Amino acid sequence: MRQQASQLLSRNESQALKALCIIVVIMHNYLHLRGYAAENEFQFHADRAWHMWQLVLHPTLSLPLHIISFIVSYSLVGFLFVSGYGLVKKYEHPAQPFVRRQFLASHYAKLFKLAVVFILMAFVVFRGLRGRWPLGVKDSLLELLLLGNLQWEVSIYPFIYWYLGMTLQLYALYAMVLHRQHGHYGRWHQALLPLLVTGCCVWQMCCAPTGQWIYYLRINLVGYVGPFVLGIVAARHADHIVLTRRQWGAVAMASGVLMAASLGNFYTWIWGWLPATVFAVSAVKCLPWLSCRALVWLGGVSSLVYVIHPIVREVSVHYLHPNHDIADLLAYMAASILLAGGYAWLRRQVSSARKH
């Protein structure tokens, strides 16, 4: 029986996809500090890929945790695909006027509020646990303003807030270049999207695998424009795709194989976001139980989980026992999710009180 759907991803499926991605992200950001497989996220280290394949060929009970620790860069593609997909659905409706300045101001304000609240919280935690703050004044200000990514020599540890700055860059790219007013665009716009993605990938392929240039590009929009643009294309042209769950399962299996195969080579690694994105979307489509209420709720607070979990991780690494990996991991994940849910509830209460 075919699924009757008016769009490729429903709201619940989009939220479930974000939930699955945030689970992988927060697990990775804890596991790699506990000695599990090191990832190739911003640079490509052939020895890390080789080590991962050896772990697969000689599996132990901890193999799933090694895999999650290794594939974190592919988990981010789900967020970016949903972001591009959602922007088209929200801002390219004929009855929806689009004002670039208003769009950029509102999205900057949303990201800035996330950054300022949780970077200040992180400052308190780091001062309390370590007695010092790892960033200088200039770096701290740039981080707060979502401009830290633009520095040539920038360290993302111990934070993952670089993603907020990169997201802002993608929003600006959409507003200034990619937005299609009232569904109209010329041939140049049709050619722009594939040329943009191909150009960004080729630029990365011209870099040294472990050099500073590839690192710099991959903490900025050049490294993640692919899944974002794919979400835009899907929202405009893929809503007519209707497959059975079995067919979606076949797509998931095929794209999963291609994703795994892309991990071992620098040039295929650059393009690995493509099968990873297809795998993420098709997995949600073929497994409807993933769109359960709990995951839909988690997807709704995923941005808060993202900015809270580095703070919880710092406390966890400081206090929890280093040999109790599974128990500590579950406690850290539960604390991150509960704190995010509590903050979301508190924010709603404050907003409601202001209206009255």
C-alpha positions as CSV (number, residue, x, y, z in Angstrom):
1,M,0.0,0.0,0.0
2,R,1.4,3.4,-1.0
3,Q,1.8,6.3,1.5
4,Q,-0.5,9.2,0.7
5,A,1.5,12.3,1.4
6,S,1.3,15.8,0.0
7,Q,5.0,16.5,0.9
8,L,8.2,14.5,1.1
9,L,8.6,15.0,4.9
10,S,5.7,15.7,7.3
11,R,6.3,17.9,10.3
12,N,6.5,14.9,12.6
13,E,9.0,13.2,10.3
14,S,11.1,16.3,10.2
15,Q,11.1,16.5,14.0
16,A,11.9,12.8,14.4
17,L,14.8,13.2,12.0
18,K,16.2,16.1,14.1
19,A,15.8,14.0,17.2
20,L,17.8,11.1,15.8
21,C,20.5,13.4,14.7
22,I,20.8,15.2,18.1
23,I,21.0,11.8,19.8
24,V,24.0,10.8,17.7
25,V,25.6,14.3,18.2
26,I,25.5,14.3,21.9
27,M,26.6,10.7,22.1
28,H,29.6,11.4,19.9
29,N,30.6,14.5,21.9
30,Y,30.9,12.3,25.0
31,L,32.2,9.1,23.5
32,H,35.2,10.5,21.7
33,L,36.4,11.9,25.1
34,R,36.3,8.4,26.5
35,G,38.6,6.9,23.9
36,Y,36.2,5.6,21.3
37,A,36.9,5.9,17.6
38,A,38.2,9.3,16.6
39,E,36.2,11.0,13.8
40,N,37.0,12.6,10.5
41,E,34.8,15.6,10.9
42,F,36.8,18.7,9.8
43,Q,39.9,17.0,8.4
44,F,40.5,13.6,6.9
45,H,43.0,11.3,8.7
46,A,43.5,8.0,6.8
47,D,44.6,6.2,9.9
48,R,41.3,7.0,11.6
49,A,39.3,5.5,8.7
50,W,41.6,2.4,8.7
51,H,41.2,2.0,12.5
52,M,37.4,2.2,12.1
53,W,37.4,-0.5,9.5
54,Q,39.5,-2.7,11.7
55,L,37.0,-2.3,14.5
56,V,34.2,-3.3,12.0
57,L,36.2,-6.4,10.8
58,H,36.9,-7.5,14.4
59,P,33.7,-6.5,16.2
60,T,33.2,-6.3,20.0
61,L,30.2,-5.4,22.0
62,S,31.3,-1.7,22.0
63,L,31.3,-1.6,18.1
64,P,28.0,0.4,18.0
65,L,29.5,3.1,20.3
66,H,32.6,3.3,18.1
67,I,30.4,3.7,15.0
68,I,28.4,6.5,16.6
69,S,31.6,8.2,17.8
70,F,33.0,8.0,14.2
71,I,30.1,9.2,12.0
72,V,29.2,12.5,13.8
73,S,29.8,14.7,10.7
74,Y,27.1,12.7,8.9
75,S,24.6,13.2,11.7
76,L,24.6,17.0,11.1
77,V,23.3,16.6,7.5
78,G,19.9,15.8,8.9
79,F,19.6,19.1,10.6
80,L,20.8,21.0,7.5
81,F,18.5,19.1,5.2
82,V,15.4,19.8,7.4
83,S,16.5,23.5,7.7
84,G,16.7,24.0,3.9
85,Y,13.5,22.0,3.4
86,G,11.6,24.1,6.1
87,L,12.8,27.4,4.8
88,V,11.3,26.7,1.4
89,K,8.0,25.5,2.9
90,K,7.7,28.6,5.1
91,Y,9.1,31.4,3.0
92,E,8.3,30.5,-0.7
93,H,4.6,30.4,-0.4
94,P,2.9,32.8,-2.9
95,A,1.0,34.5,0.0
96,Q,4.1,34.9,2.1
97,P,6.0,38.2,1.6
98,F,9.7,37.8,2.0
99,V,11.7,40.7,3.4
100,R,15.4,39.9,3.5
101,R,16.3,42.3,6.3
102,Q,13.5,41.1,8.5
103,F,14.4,37.4,7.8
104,L,18.0,37.9,8.7
105,A,17.3,40.0,11.8
106,S,14.8,37.5,13.2
107,H,17.1,34.4,12.6
108,Y,20.2,36.2,13.9
109,A,18.2,37.2,17.0
110,K,17.1,33.6,17.5
111,L,20.6,32.2,17.2
112,F,22.2,35.0,19.3
113,K,19.8,34.3,22.2
114,L,20.9,30.7,22.2
115,A,24.5,31.6,22.1
116,V,24.5,34.3,24.7
117,V,22.5,32.4,27.3
118,F,24.5,29.2,27.1
119,I,27.9,30.6,26.6
120,L,27.4,32.6,29.8
121,M,26.3,29.4,31.5
122,A,29.4,27.6,30.2
123,F,31.5,30.5,31.5
124,V,30.1,29.9,35.0
125,V,30.6,26.1,34.8
126,F,34.2,26.3,33.5
127,R,35.2,28.9,36.1
128,G,33.7,26.7,38.8
129,L,35.2,23.4,37.6
130,R,38.5,24.5,36.1
131,G,39.1,27.8,37.7
132,R,39.6,29.4,34.3
133,W,37.9,30.3,31.0
134,P,39.6,28.8,27.9
135,L,38.8,31.7,25.5
136,G,40.3,35.1,25.4
137,V,38.2,38.3,25.3
138,K,38.2,38.7,21.5
139,D,37.4,35.0,20.9
140,S,34.6,35.2,23.5
141,L,33.0,38.2,21.9
142,L,33.3,36.7,18.4
143,E,31.7,33.5,19.7
144,L,28.8,35.5,21.2
145,L,28.3,37.4,18.0
146,L,28.3,34.1,15.9
147,L,31.4,35.3,14.1
148,G,34.0,33.0,15.6
149,N,34.0,30.7,12.6
150,L,35.5,33.4,10.4
151,Q,38.8,33.5,12.3
152,W,41.6,31.6,10.4
153,E,43.0,29.9,13.5
154,V,40.1,29.0,15.6
155,S,39.7,26.1,18.1
156,I,36.2,24.7,18.5
157,Y,37.0,22.9,21.7
158,P,35.5,22.8,24.2
159,F,32.4,24.2,22.5
160,I,30.3,23.2,19.5
161,Y,28.8,26.6,19.0
162,W,30.6,27.0,15.7
163,Y,27.5,25.3,14.3
164,L,25.4,28.4,15.2
165,G,27.7,30.6,13.2
166,M,27.7,28.3,10.3
167,T,23.9,28.1,10.4
168,L,23.8,31.9,10.3
169,Q,25.9,31.9,7.1
170,L,23.5,29.4,5.5
171,Y,20.6,31.6,6.4
172,A,22.3,34.6,4.8
173,L,23.1,32.6,1.7
174,Y,19.4,31.6,1.4
175,A,18.2,35.2,1.9
176,M,20.6,36.8,-0.4
177,V,21.0,34.2,-3.2
178,L,18.9,31.1,-3.0
179,H,15.4,32.4,-2.1
180,R,12.9,32.0,-4.9
181,Q,10.3,34.8,-4.7
182,H,6.8,33.4,-5.2
183,G,8.0,30.3,-6.9
184,H,9.6,32.1,-9.9
185,Y,13.2,31.7,-11.0
186,G,15.2,31.8,-14.2
187,R,17.5,29.3,-15.8
188,W,20.5,30.9,-14.0
189,H,18.8,30.0,-10.7
190,Q,18.2,26.4,-11.8
191,A,21.9,26.1,-12.7
192,L,23.1,27.9,-9.5
193,L,22.3,25.2,-7.0
194,P,24.2,22.3,-8.5
195,L,27.1,24.7,-9.5
196,L,27.2,26.0,-5.9
197,V,27.3,22.5,-4.3
198,T,29.8,21.2,-6.9
199,G,32.1,24.2,-6.5
200,C,32.1,23.9,-2.7
201,C,33.0,20.2,-2.9
202,V,35.7,20.7,-5.5
203,W,37.2,23.5,-3.4
204,Q,37.5,21.1,-0.5
205,M,39.0,18.4,-2.8
206,C,41.7,20.8,-3.7
207,C,42.8,21.1,-0.1
208,A,45.3,19.0,1.8
209,P,43.3,16.3,3.8
210,T,44.8,17.3,7.1
211,G,45.6,21.0,6.4
212,Q,44.2,24.2,7.8
213,W,42.2,25.1,4.7
214,I,40.0,22.0,4.8
215,Y,39.5,22.6,8.5
216,Y,38.5,26.2,7.9
217,L,36.1,25.4,5.1
218,R,34.4,22.7,7.1
219,I,33.6,24.9,10.0
220,N,32.0,27.4,7.6
221,L,29.2,27.0,5.1
222,V,31.4,25.6,2.3
223,G,31.6,22.3,4.2
224,Y,27.9,21.9,4.8
225,V,26.1,23.7,2.0
226,G,25.4,20.4,0.3
227,P,22.7,18.9,2.5
228,F,21.2,22.4,3.0
229,V,20.8,22.9,-0.7
230,L,19.5,19.3,-1.1
231,G,16.8,20.2,1.4
232,I,15.9,23.3,-0.7
233,V,15.7,21.2,-3.9
234,A,13.7,18.5,-2.2
235,A,11.1,21.0,-0.9
236,R,10.7,22.5,-4.4
237,H,10.7,19.3,-6.6
238,A,10.4,16.1,-4.5
239,D,7.0,16.3,-2.9
240,H,5.6,14.2,-5.7
241,I,7.8,11.2,-4.7
242,V,5.6,8.6,-3.2
243,L,7.2,5.2,-2.3
244,T,6.1,2.2,-0.3
245,R,7.8,1.6,3.0
246,R,9.6,-1.4,1.4
247,Q,10.9,0.9,-1.4
248,W,12.1,3.5,1.1
249,G,13.8,0.6,3.0
250,A,15.7,-0.4,-0.2
251,V,16.7,3.2,-0.7
252,A,18.0,3.4,2.9
253,M,20.0,0.2,2.5
254,A,21.6,1.3,-0.8
255,S,22.4,4.8,0.5
256,G,23.7,3.3,3.8
257,V,26.2,1.1,1.8
258,L,27.4,4.1,-0.2
259,M,27.7,6.2,3.0
260,A,29.9,3.5,4.6
261,A,32.0,3.1,1.4
262,S,32.6,6.9,1.3
263,L,34.3,6.9,4.7
264,G,37.6,5.4,3.6
265,N,38.8,7.9,1.0
266,F,39.4,11.6,1.1
267,Y,37.6,12.4,-2.1
268,T,34.6,10.2,-1.4
269,W,34.5,11.5,2.1
270,I,33.9,15.0,0.7
271,W,30.8,13.8,-1.1
272,G,29.6,11.5,1.7
273,W,27.0,14.0,2.8
274,L,24.9,13.0,-0.2
275,P,24.3,9.3,0.6
276,A,24.1,10.2,4.3
277,T,21.3,12.6,3.7
278,V,19.4,10.2,1.6
279,F,19.9,7.5,4.2
280,A,18.6,9.7,7.0
281,V,15.5,10.7,5.1
282,S,14.7,7.3,3.8
283,A,15.2,5.7,7.3
284,V,12.6,8.0,8.8
285,K,10.2,7.3,5.8
286,C,10.5,3.5,6.0
287,L,10.3,3.2,9.8
288,P,7.1,5.2,10.8
289,W,7.5,4.2,14.4
290,L,10.4,6.7,14.5
291,S,7.9,9.5,14.3
292,C,6.6,8.6,17.8
293,R,5.6,11.3,20.2
294,A,8.8,11.1,22.3
295,L,11.1,11.6,19.3
296,V,8.8,14.4,17.8
297,W,9.0,16.2,21.2
298,L,12.8,15.7,21.3
299,G,13.1,17.1,17.8
300,G,11.3,20.2,18.9
301,V,13.9,20.9,21.7
302,S,16.9,19.6,19.7
303,S,18.4,23.1,19.4
304,L,18.3,23.5,23.1
305,V,19.8,20.0,23.7
306,Y,22.6,21.0,21.2
307,V,23.6,24.1,23.2
308,I,23.1,22.6,26.6
309,H,24.9,19.3,26.2
310,P,28.5,20.7,26.2
311,I,27.9,22.2,29.6
312,V,26.5,18.9,30.9
313,R,29.4,17.0,29.3
314,E,31.9,19.2,31.2
315,V,30.2,18.4,34.5
316,S,29.9,14.7,33.6
317,V,33.6,14.3,32.6
318,H,34.6,16.1,35.8
319,Y,32.5,14.1,38.2
320,L,31.5,10.7,36.7
321,H,33.7,7.6,36.9
322,P,35.7,7.1,33.7
323,N,35.2,3.3,33.7
324,H,31.4,3.3,33.7
325,D,30.9,4.3,30.1
326,I,27.4,3.1,29.5
327,A,25.9,4.3,32.8
328,D,27.7,7.6,32.6
329,L,26.6,8.1,28.9
330,L,23.0,7.5,29.8
331,A,23.1,9.8,32.8
332,Y,24.7,12.5,30.7
333,M,22.2,12.1,27.8
334,A,19.2,12.1,30.2
335,A,20.5,15.2,32.0
336,S,21.0,17.1,28.7
337,I,17.5,16.2,27.4
338,L,15.8,17.0,30.7
339,L,17.5,20.3,31.1
340,A,16.6,21.2,27.6
341,G,13.0,20.3,28.2
342,G,13.0,22.2,31.5
343,Y,14.4,25.3,29.8
344,A,11.8,25.1,27.0
345,W,9.0,24.8,29.5
346,L,10.4,27.8,31.5
347,R,10.7,29.9,28.3
348,R,7.1,29.1,27.4
349,Q,5.9,30.2,30.9
350,V,7.8,33.5,30.7
351,S,6.5,34.2,27.2
352,S,2.9,33.4,28.4
353,A,3.3,35.7,31.5
354,R,4.5,38.6,29.3
355,K,1.4,38.3,27.0
356,H,-0.9,38.6,30.0
